Amino acid sequence: MEEKRILCYGDSNTWGYISGSDHQRYNKKERWPRILQSLLEENYEIIEEGLNSRTLISNDPRPGKEGKNGSEYLIPCLDTHDPIDLVILMLGTNELKFNYNKTPEGIGEILEEYFVKKILNRKSQFTGKYPKLLIVTPPLVNEFADERTSIKYKDASEKSKKLNEIYEEVAKRNNCYFISNDKLEVGIDGVHLTKESHKILAEILKEKIEDIFR
């Protein structure tokens, strides 16, 4: 089989942020994109593109947090790694932050307009093909995990529960692939995946990817 190039575009849960840590990262044997690479055959190339605090379209107002707007970097990223056979997109958690004031429905609309349609319509300059897209719903936020999370993610728990249905509808409308967050759990900070969930996600994705390219 010809090598398939897969781009993993996401936030800190793709980067591998260790729940409850001070910006520490799971190592290459622990975070899901690298686990996924080890599970797949050698004719797959997994490209990690996770960024802490990456949003869909919001600009992070904190000093030193420039460049977090995921929509602004999407096209340059797609072109940088061209050709791409599949994009795994797992974004939306940071838009749930209280100061961004987004509804679940609004997040779904943004995902569809600024990401899904752009990815599906970005033709490779080299192969003339369009990438396939697999949407993964981010894990449920537990805003009550600690005091800091309860402030930053006020009302996010209920909002994040609605994203599975919304993201699945977006995927169906645009003929994309979809994976829910049903088996994913966050750690002590209520936002970031546990080490076990990184492994679980990689295993789920392996099966899905092999089915996509069967």
ABEGO torsion letter per residue (X at the ends): XBBBBBBBBBBAAAAGBBBGBBGBBBBAAABAAAAAAAABBAABBBBBBBBBGBBAABBBABBGABGABAAAAAAAAAAAAOBBABBBBBBGAAAABAAAGBBAAAAAAAAAAAAAAAAAABBBAAAGBBBBBBBBBBBBBBAAABAAAAAAABGAAAAAAAAAAAAAAAAAAAGBBBBBAAABBBBAAGABBBAAAAAAAAAAAAAAAAAAAX
